[in-house]
Amino acid sequence: MKYQKSITKDSEEKLLFNAVKEDSHFAFSCLFNRYYKDLVLFGGIYISDQGICEDIVQNVFLNLWKNRKELYI
């Protein structure tokens, strides 16, 4: 059952990234809400300043949006 959930999650993520590529603000928002907090926490392992971690993750998402047409997933 865990394998099936993993496939479903992978498929859902691919659909979201493909939707972002097609200019879907909703899909972008879903990805942002799904990963922002975890990415900031991950960054905190390496960078002690949470504000800097937040800025870095926001820049990652900004660049994801700016370069969405070139996404290859």
C-alpha positions as CSV (number, residue, x, y, z in Angstrom):
1,M,0.0,0.0,0.0
2,K,2.9,2.4,0.8
3,Y,4.2,1.8,-2.8
4,Q,0.8,2.8,-4.3
5,K,0.7,6.0,-2.2
6,S,4.2,6.9,-3.4
7,I,3.2,6.4,-7.0
8,T,0.1,8.5,-6.5
9,K,2.1,11.3,-4.8
10,D,4.7,11.2,-7.6
11,S,1.9,11.4,-10.2
12,E,0.2,14.3,-8.4
13,E,3.5,16.2,-8.2
14,K,4.2,15.7,-11.9
15,L,0.7,17.0,-12.7
16,L,1.2,20.0,-10.5
17,F,4.6,20.8,-12.1
18,N,3.1,20.4,-15.6
19,A,0.2,22.7,-14.6
20,V,2.7,25.3,-13.3
21,K,4.4,25.0,-16.7
22,E,1.1,26.0,-18.2
23,D,0.8,29.1,-16.0
24,S,-1.4,27.6,-13.3
25,H,-1.3,29.9,-10.2
26,F,-3.3,27.3,-8.3
27,A,-0.8,24.5,-8.9
28,F,2.1,26.8,-8.0
29,S,0.3,27.7,-4.8
30,C,-0.2,24.0,-4.0
31,L,3.5,23.3,-4.5
32,F,4.5,26.3,-2.4
33,N,2.1,25.4,0.4
34,R,3.3,21.8,0.3
35,Y,7.1,22.4,0.4
36,Y,7.8,25.9,1.7
37,K,7.9,25.0,5.5
38,D,9.9,21.8,5.0
39,L,12.4,23.6,2.8
40,V,12.9,26.4,5.3
41,L,13.4,23.8,8.1
42,F,15.9,21.9,5.9
43,G,17.8,25.1,5.2
44,G,17.9,25.7,9.0
45,I,20.2,22.7,9.3
46,Y,22.9,24.6,7.4
47,I,21.9,28.3,8.1
48,S,21.1,29.4,11.6
49,D,19.2,32.5,10.5
50,Q,15.6,31.6,9.8
51,G,15.0,34.8,7.9
52,I,17.8,34.0,5.5
53,C,16.4,30.5,5.0
54,E,13.0,32.0,4.2
55,D,14.5,34.4,1.7
56,I,16.4,31.6,0.0
57,V,13.3,29.4,-0.3
58,Q,11.2,32.3,-1.5
59,N,13.9,32.9,-4.2
60,V,13.8,29.3,-5.2
61,F,10.0,29.5,-5.7
62,L,10.3,32.8,-7.5
63,N,12.9,31.3,-9.9
64,L,10.7,28.3,-10.4
65,W,7.8,30.6,-11.5
66,K,10.0,32.8,-13.7
67,N,11.5,29.7,-15.4
68,R,8.4,27.5,-15.4
69,K,8.3,27.2,-19.2
70,E,11.7,25.5,-19.2
71,L,10.8,23.0,-16.5
72,Y,11.8,19.5,-17.2
73,I,10.4,17.0,-14.7
